[in-house]
């Protein structure tokens, strides 16, 4: 979904049309490179005793089908002089002699087409129609269960129907409304003292909520917390999971709005909650990245090791955020999209920023030398600039800790999350 959001941001910025194709029976087009046999299905005439069928093509249910289909699709695209992106191998790009660009993003049997070369769009459609049986769905409206809407403000994605269906299935817990998806003062950890809850029910609820993370970064932190207790959920964990639907009921149509902005800048916000986990005292890190002022990627997770200081935990997430920006740069380079000035990264820890800019080795940073030299190298190359941002304006705070209602909603608004249905 990260690449999809990048394409949506570019479409909003350049006013490019988004098209969608559906490949019928995609897995039946794959070529088999190995011998696979199957029992003869009912309906064949004649003596079929002790006989089997040798497959020439893939079928649904074979473990080889997905790879075989994608290999066939990639072959067709390369024969049409498309190049695979180095940042995402499911993205195929072609540049015309006149400076136009066309890009296709494939996800199983769904294909998104974007670009400003109308002639190439028509030609690639004809080529795909020749090779496969495709259905043109015209303007992109639904993709992987995500609704895409268009307005004078820009392009909007949400999972309103998914949220509504989820609330209907969990109607017994969806009555109370809360202003945040997680208690700001939560102290969730592993415990044997609290009563055991239905493990299957807990896992089913959390799994359904996790899928919402594609368009709801506002619940990402709460999901990362309750997801830690899938193997042994207790009553406090279940109550924390129940709180998320309580929050969603107040804004089921909220999603991400991609607007056309004056600049096409690459920016990242990084944050860490030092030793925040009560389970193992590891720090929780998170980052948001923006393209042209639009939120395109985010991630939060516990660090792999225990940090010895808040500066160290922040320093590690700076490196992670920088890696994400460099990945975005690869996608844009493949598309030959020029962005404005250097990439910018915002951090609210002055000590971490000083370490990044200071080439002198410190005893307290010897064990994170690889991250330090990596960041220092990119700073010296002018690829990225690191800036200080006050904690109250650090957008990534949502990904690392529970916040009170006023601060939470202020940062959600700054992320570009809206509910265009509610506004209407």
N, C-alpha and C positions, 0 to 999 in steps of 0.2 A: 504493500500500500504506500510505502514511502515514495516510490517512483510515480505512482498515480497522482499523489498530492503535488509533486513537482510539476507534472504535466498540467495539472489544473491551475496552478499558480501562473505558469507560462501562458496558458490559454487566456486567463483573465487579463494578464499584462498586455499581450499582443492582440487580444480579441480574435484568437484562433478558434475555429469551430472544432468541436469534439464529436467524432463519429464512433459508432460501435457496430461490430460484426459478431455474429454467433456462428460457429462452425458446427454443423450438424454431425453427430456421430464421429466426433474428432478422433477418438481412440481406435476407430476402425481403419484409419488411414496410415497407421504406423507400420513400418517394415520390420520384420523379425530377422535378427542376425543369428538366431540359434534354432535348433529343432525342438518344436513343442507339439505334442499330440493331444488330442481330446477324443472322448467317446463320441460315437456317431449319434447325433440328436434324433429324436423320434421323427418319423415321417419319410425316411429313406426307404425306397423300394428295393427288393432283392435281398440276397443273403448278406447280412452285416455281421454275422457271427465271427468273433475273433478278429474284427477289423476296427481300425481307428482312423481318425482324420488327422492329417498333417497340416498345421496352420501355416498360411502364407502371409497373413496379416495379423495384427494384434486384435484382441477382443477386450471388451470391458471385463474387469476382474483379474486380468493378468498383471503381475507386478511390473512387467516390462512396458506396459501400454503407455504410461505417461511419458517416459523418456523417449520411447520410439516415436510417439506423436510429435513431441517437441523437436526431435532430430529431423523429422520430415518437414515440419514447418520452417525450421531454421534453414534447411537446404533450399527450400523454395524462395525464401527471402534473400539468401545470398546469391542465388541465381538471378534474382531481380536487381542485383547490385546494391543491396542493403548491407550495412555493416552492423554487427552486434556491438552494443555499448560495452565498454570495459567496466563500467560501474554496475550494470544490470544486464545480464545476458538474455533476458526476456524482452529487452528493448532493442528494436531494429531501426536504423536511421539511414536516410538517403538524402544527399544534397544534390541539387540540380545545378546546371551550369549558369543559370540566371540568379543564383543565390538563394533559391527557395529551399525549404527543408520539410521533410515528411518523416514522421516517426510512428511506429507501430509497437504497441505493448501487448504481449500475449500472456494471458493467464488461463491455462487449460484450453477451454474452447471459446473464451471471450477475448475479443481483440478490440483495443482502443486505437483509433487513428487520429493523429493531430498534425498540424502543420499549416503552411501558407502556400503550398504548391498544389493548386487544384487539379492541374493536369496529371500530376503524379498520383494523387489520390484516386483519380478515376482509373488510371492504368493499373495500379496495384489491386484495386477492387476487381478489375477484369481478370488479372492473373490469379487471384485467390479463387474466383468463381470457376476458373478453368481447372484448377487443381483440386478444389474441395467444393462441397456443397455448403454454401454460406447463406446466412440470412442477414440482410442489412436492417439494423434496428434504428437507422438514421441517427438523430442526435442522442448523445449519451445521456441516459436518464437513470438507469440502475446498473450498478456494477458490484458484484459480490454482496448483494443485499444492501448496498448503500445507495441512497437516493441522491441524485444530482439535480439541483434546481438552478434556474437562471433568473436573474433580476437585473434591474438597472444598477444595483450595487455591485454585482459580480456573480461569481459561481459559488453555490452553497452545497455542502454535503452534510447529510445527517442520516441517522438510523431511527427515525421517529417511529416507523411501523414496528421495527424490532423492539424498541422500548415499550411500545403500547402492548404488543403481544406478550412481552416478558412480564409486564405488570399484571396482565390478565391471568397469566399462569400462576403468579404469586400474589393473587389479590388479597389473600388473608394477611399478608405482611405489608401491603402497599398503601395503607390508609393514612398513616401519619406522615407529615411532611417535615423535612429538616433542611437547613440552609447549606450544609456541607456534607460531602459523602463520607467523612470520617470524623470521629470526635477529636477536636484539637488537642485534648489532653489524654488521649488513649495510652494505655500501658499494656498493649497486647504482647504476650510472650507465650512460650510453651509452659503448660501447667498440667499437673496430674491431679490437682485438688478440685478443679471444676468438673461438673458432670459431662459425660460423653454425649455427643449428639449424633444424629443419623449421618454417617460418613458419606453415603451415596447421595443423599439429598443435598448436603453441603457442597460436594464436588460438582454436582449438576448446576446448582445455583451460581457458584463462582465461575464455572466454565462459560455459562451463558453471559455473565457480566464481562468476562475478559474480552469477548468478541466485540464489545462496544468500544474498546480502546482505539479502534481504527478512526473514530470520529469524535471520541470523548476523552481528550487528554486530561480533563478535569477530574476524572475518576482513576487515573493511572496510579497515583500513590496508594489510594485505598485498596486497589486491586493487588498491588505488589505486597501489601501487608497481609491481607487475608489469604493470599495464595500460598503463604509460607506454611499454613497449617492444614493443608489438604489431606495429609496422611493421618492426622490425629486431631480433628477439630473438637473443640470444647464449647461450652455455652457462650463465653465471652466472644469467641471467634464468630459464632453463628450470629450473635446480635450485631457484630460489626458488619457482617455480610448483609444482614437485613437492612442496615442503615442506607446502603447504596440505592436500592429501589425506592426507599423513602425519599431520597434526594432526587432521583430521576423523575419521580412523579410530578415534581414541581416544574420541570423543564424538559419534557420528553422530546421536544423538537429541536433542542439545542444542537448545534454543529459548528463547522468551521466555514467561515466566509472568506473566499479568495477575491480580493479587490485589485483593481488596476491602480498602481501607485506610480508616482513620478520617477522613481528610481528602481533599479533592480539590484539591490544590495544583498550580500550574504552575511547573515548575522547569527550568533549563537549566544545563549544564556546558559551558564553552568552553575550548579550549586551542589553542596554536600551537607548532609546533616551528620555532624561528627559523632561517632559512637552511638548513633540513634537506636540501633537494634538492641532490645533487651535480651534477645536470644544469645547472641554471640559478640555483641558490642562492635560489630562492623558498621561502617558508615554507609548511609544510603546516598547515592549520587543520582543526579538527573540533569538532562540538558534539553533545551528546545533549539531548533534551528529555523531560521526564517529566510525566505527567498522573496525579494521584492516586498518585504513587510508582511508576507503571508506565512503562517505556520505550516511547515511541510514535514518535519520529522521531530520525534522526541523519543526519549528513552529514560527509564529509571531502573536502578537495580542496586543490590548491595555490593559493595566492593569485595574483591576476592580475598583481601587480607585486612587485618585490623590496622587502622591508621594510628600513628603515635601522636598526632596533633591535628588540629583543625586545618592548619595550613597544608599538611600533607594530604588530607582527604580532599580538600579543594583543588590541590595541584593535580591530583590524579584525574579528577573529572574535567579539568581544563584540557588535559591530553585527550580524553575521550571526545570532548566536544570539538576539538581541533580535527581529530580523525573524521568526524562526521562532516565537518565543513569541507575537508579535502575530498571526501566521497562525492559530495554535492558538486564540487568543482569538476570532478571527472565526468559526471553526467552532463553538465553544462558545456564542457569542452567538446564532448562527443557531438552535442547539438550545435556547436559553434555559436553559443550564446555568450555574449559579453556582459559581465556584471560591472557594477560601479565600484571603483576604488578597491582597496584591500578588504579582505574578509575581517569582520569585527567580532570579537568574543568578549562578553561581559561577565565579570566575576565580582562578588561582593566581599572578597577576602584580600586585603591589601598585602598581607604577608606572602600569600601565594603569588600575587602579581610581582612583588619585589624579587622573589626567588626566580621567577621566570625571566626577568630582565637583568638580573645580576649574574654574570658569568662565573663569579667566584664560587668555589666548592665550599659547601657548608657541611659540618659534621651531621647536622640534623637531616640532611637530604642525600647522604651517601647511598642509602638503600633505594632511592628513587631516581638514580642518575640517568637511567634510560629515558624516562619521561622528561626529565629536566633538559637533557641535551636535544631531545626531539622538539620540544617547545622552543628552545633557544634557537635551533636551526631555522625553524619556520619564521620566527620573529626577525632574525637577521636577513632572511631572504625577502622580507617585506610581504610575505604571503598573508600574514594575519597580524592584526593589532589587538592587544589585550587592554581592556578598559575597566576601570572600577565603576560599579553601580551600587548605590545604597541598597541595603537589604530590603527596604520597603518597596523598592522598584525592581527587585530581582524576580523575574518571571518564573524561574526554575524552582522557586520556593514551593510551588504547588506540587512538584514531583518528589520532594524529599521530606516533607513534614505536614502534619495537620495544622490548619490555619483557622482563625476565627472567621465568622461570616463576612464581615466587612472587608477584610484584607483578601480573603479568598475570592470574592466576587469582583473586586477591583482587578486582581491579576487575571482572572478568567476573561474579563472584558478586554484587557490589554492583549491577550492572546489572539483576539479576533474571533472569539466564540460568540455566536448570536443564535437567536431563534427567530428566523424570518417569518415563520407561521404565526408566532405569537404577536409579532409586530404588526402583521396584517390584520 
